[in-house]
Amino acid sequence: MDAATQPVLRADDWLSRESSLLTPETCHAMPSGNRMPLLGLGTWHLTHHTVHSLCSALELGYRMIDTSADYHTQRGIGEAIRACGFDRDALYIVTKVDPEEDGYEATLANLAQMKLNYADLVLIHRPPKDGSHEKAWEGLRRAKREGLVHDIGVSSYSIGQIEELVYRTGEMPAVNQVEWSPFGHSPSMLDFCRDNGILIQSWSPLTRAERLNDNRVGAMAARYGKTPAQLLLRWNLQLGVVPLPKANHVQHQRDNLHVFDFEITPVDMIKLGALNEHYSALGRLLYV
Ligand SMILES: NC(=O)c1ccc[n+]([C@@H]2O[C@H](COP(=O)([O-])OP(=O)(O)OC[C@H]3O[C@@H](n4cnc5c(N)ncnc54)[C@H](OP(=O)(O)O)[C@@H]3O)[C@@H](O)[C@H]2O)c1
């Protein structure tokens, strides 16, 4: 979906079970023809009660879940999907493989942990120290050919690393999942991804809560009658970036879905973008 056409929906429309968040208005069309919801739930450091937390999130309206073997949430995610009685096809599951792994075998292992037949998106978790992780990528391509995953992508890759991967393998990643917030992002990465049909997913979209008490964000959020977290998520959405906020607290989970019923003005979008200080929870943005 074009960034300019990000929907402003009534919260009730967005959250109703019937809409299932997988309509053309609430999703990005992926290269495979699959549809990715506009926002998902992160699960790194999700509470140990993964099943309980996931069931609450699914009931609230989340339809995309982001995980990885090293988050230790995959078993709970699979259990929650079965326990809550959700149709697997109505959900969008993202997982990741370690760059040094065989992407095919690692995908099989992830699916086995979740007891699922397929993932919607599998990513190479980290950028290469050298080369471009072609072995992991070729494994993911095989997994895609065999129907174990709909789309494949990378995480925290720089523009140069994506170009090298494509040069060596001929296949463009569908997604680059990167750390992304008004305080830490890269306009040139956004331009590159738009030009090449790559969707950006945003990890740590809330800066791990490190910048939520920024006075400038607080004042602007108050003008919209929203919280700082909601403003940051909406900024992502209006750029066409897919945020994956993690929240243990049910109220946070709920708040983070109520971001489809207001629109940030173009002037305020620019002001938020100008907060960029290349902030990273890791000390530096890996992809810049
Ligand atoms: N690809 C990668 O290499 C990579 C790396 C890191 C993360 N990720 C993914 O991205 C997801 C999100 O990133 P993250 O977990 O690092 O950080 P985040 O989503 O930016 O921040 C999570 C923190 O924000 C708090 N929070 C959530 N909603 C809030 C709200 N409405 N108001 C106030 N505080 C709120 C949470 O509190 P509570 O939990 O207490 O509610 C938690 O402390 C991860 O969970 C993971 O799925 C991917």
The ligand as an SDF file (V2000), in Angstrom:
LIG
                    3D

 48 52  0  0  0  0  0  0  0  0999 V2000
   15.3090   -7.8770   13.9130 N   0  0  0  0  0  0  0  0  0  0  0  0
   15.9610   -7.6160   15.0290 C   0  0  0  0  0  0  0  0  0  0  0  0
   17.1960   -7.7530   15.1080 O   0  0  0  0  0  0  0  0  0  0  0  0
   15.2100   -7.1360   16.2250 C   0  0  0  0  0  0  0  0  0  0  0  0
   15.8970   -6.5530   17.3220 C   0  0  0  0  0  0  0  0  0  0  0  0
   15.1680   -6.1050   18.3950 C   0  0  0  0  0  0  0  0  0  0  0  0
   13.7780   -6.2390   18.4020 C   0  0  0  0  0  0  0  0  0  0  0  0
   13.1240   -6.8360   17.3570 N   0  0  0  0  0  0  0  0  0  0  0  0
   11.6410   -6.9940   17.3530 C   0  0  0  0  0  0  0  0  0  0  0  0
   11.0280   -5.7250   17.5290 O   0  0  0  0  0  0  0  0  0  0  0  0
   10.1560   -5.7850   18.6530 C   0  0  0  0  0  0  0  0  0  0  0  0
   10.0070   -4.4350   19.3230 C   0  0  0  0  0  0  0  0  0  0  0  0
   11.2400   -3.9150   19.7650 O   0  0  0  0  0  0  0  0  0  0  0  0
   11.6790   -3.8610   21.3000 P   0  0  0  0  0  0  0  0  0  0  0  0
   10.9730   -4.9160   22.0300 O   0  0  0  0  0  0  0  0  0  0  0  0
   13.1440   -3.8200   21.3260 O   0  0  0  0  0  0  0  0  0  0  0  0
   11.2240   -2.4120   21.8160 O   0  0  0  0  0  0  0  0  0  0  0  0
    9.9570   -1.4300   21.6780 P   0  0  0  0  0  0  0  0  0  0  0  0
    8.7940   -2.1110   21.0800 O   0  0  0  0  0  0  0  0  0  0  0  0
   10.4740   -0.1810   21.0530 O   0  0  0  0  0  0  0  0  0  0  0  0
    9.6820   -1.0610   23.2100 O   0  0  0  0  0  0  0  0  0  0  0  0
    9.1790   -1.9610   24.1320 C   0  0  0  0  0  0  0  0  0  0  0  0
    9.0580   -1.2130   25.4440 C   0  0  0  0  0  0  0  0  0  0  0  0
    8.0730   -0.1700   25.3050 O   0  0  0  0  0  0  0  0  0  0  0  0
    7.0850   -0.3210   26.3120 C   0  0  0  0  0  0  0  0  0  0  0  0
    5.7890    0.0610   25.7500 N   0  0  0  0  0  0  0  0  0  0  0  0
    5.0830   -0.6150   24.8180 C   0  0  0  0  0  0  0  0  0  0  0  0
    3.9540    0.0490   24.5290 N   0  0  0  0  0  0  0  0  0  0  0  0
    3.9370    1.1600   25.2820 C   0  0  0  0  0  0  0  0  0  0  0  0
    3.0110    2.2290   25.4380 C   0  0  0  0  0  0  0  0  0  0  0  0
    1.8940    2.2780   24.7160 N   0  0  0  0  0  0  0  0  0  0  0  0
    3.3080    3.2090   26.3310 N   0  0  0  0  0  0  0  0  0  0  0  0
    4.4600    3.1630   27.0600 C   0  0  0  0  0  0  0  0  0  0  0  0
    5.3750    2.1670   26.9510 N   0  0  0  0  0  0  0  0  0  0  0  0
    5.1080    1.1720   26.0750 C   0  0  0  0  0  0  0  0  0  0  0  0
    7.1070   -1.7760   26.7020 C   0  0  0  0  0  0  0  0  0  0  0  0
    6.5960   -1.9080   28.0070 O   0  0  0  0  0  0  0  0  0  0  0  0
    5.8150   -3.2280   28.5320 P   0  0  0  0  0  0  0  0  0  0  0  0
    6.4280   -4.4240   27.8550 O   0  0  0  0  0  0  0  0  0  0  0  0
    6.0510   -3.1730   29.9930 O   0  0  0  0  0  0  0  0  0  0  0  0
    4.3620   -3.0890   28.1810 O   0  0  0  0  0  0  0  0  0  0  0  0
    8.5910   -2.0910   26.5910 C   0  0  0  0  0  0  0  0  0  0  0  0
    9.2710   -1.6320   27.7480 O   0  0  0  0  0  0  0  0  0  0  0  0
   10.8080   -6.8610   19.5280 C   0  0  0  0  0  0  0  0  0  0  0  0
    9.9750   -7.3120   20.5560 O   0  0  0  0  0  0  0  0  0  0  0  0
   11.1600   -7.8850   18.4970 C   0  0  0  0  0  0  0  0  0  0  0  0
   10.0090   -8.6200   18.1110 O   0  0  0  0  0  0  0  0  0  0  0  0
   13.8250   -7.2690   16.2670 C   0  0  0  0  0  0  0  0  0  0  0  0
  1  2  1  0
  2  3  2  0
  2  4  1  0
  4  5  1  0
  4 48  2  0
  5  6  2  0
  6  7  1  0
  7  8  2  0
  8  9  1  0
  8 48  1  0
  9 10  1  0
  9 46  1  0
 10 11  1  0
 11 12  1  0
 11 44  1  0
 12 13  1  0
 13 14  1  0
 14 15  2  0
 14 16  1  0
 14 17  1  0
 17 18  1  0
 18 19  2  0
 18 20  1  0
 18 21  1  0
 21 22  1  0
 22 23  1  0
 23 24  1  0
 23 42  1  0
 24 25  1  0
 25 26  1  0
 25 36  1  0
 26 27  1  0
 26 35  1  0
 27 28  2  0
 28 29  1  0
 29 30  1  0
 29 35  2  0
 30 31  1  0
 30 32  2  0
 32 33  1  0
 33 34  2  0
 34 35  1  0
 36 37  1  0
 36 42  1  0
 37 38  1  0
 38 39  2  0
 38 40  1  0
 38 41  1  0
 42 43  1  0
 44 45  1  0
 44 46  1  0
 46 47  1  0
M  CHG  2   8   1  16  -1
M  END
$$$$
